[in-house]
Each structure stands twice: as structure tokens, then as C-alpha cells.
């Protein structure tokens, strides 16, 4: 094992990441970012931003699970 991977493993243990499921977490972050970008583009304004070009308003969201090949994403 290289020094970098050992240091990374120690850092992750300190932050509480024990299962090392990076792919699922990475997919969650990517999908959430893409959905946020899509909503902002459709509305014409970012979250909490006032804009004259705004075409509609955000109407909230609800938590749901998403089943993928890498596992269930919350």
C-alpha cells in the first residue's frame, strides 16, 4: 500500500467513513448537483435568488430512495 492510500484511509476513518462506498456517494452528489442545476436553469434563478427573469417558483421536494446498480441512494 502506498503512503498516500494509507494517509487517505486514516483520514476517512477519522471523518467517520467506514464502508468506503465512494461510488454510491459520488453518484449521489453528482445526481443532486445535476438536478439542482436543471431546476435553476428552468426557473431562471438560483435558490433564494430574486430575479426579474424568474419564470416560476420552487415548490419544495420530498425525500425518496433511488435504486441503482451501485446500490440504493437516499
ZIJO-V606292 format. One record per backbone hydrogen bond with DSSP energy under -1.0 kcal/mol. NH is the residue of the N-H (numbers start at 0). CO is the residue of the C=O. If there is no record, write none. Layout:
BEGIN
<<NH,CO> <NH,CO>>
END
This chain:
BEGIN
<<5,1> <6,2> <7,3> <8,4> <9,5> <10,6> <11,7> <12,8> <13,9> <14,10> <16,11> <21,19> <24,20> <25,21> <26,22> <27,23> <28,24> <29,25> <30,26> <31,27> <32,28> <33,29> <34,30> <35,31> <36,32> <37,33> <38,34> <39,35> <40,36> <41,37> <42,38> <43,39> <48,45> <54,42> <65,72> <67,70> <72,65>>
END
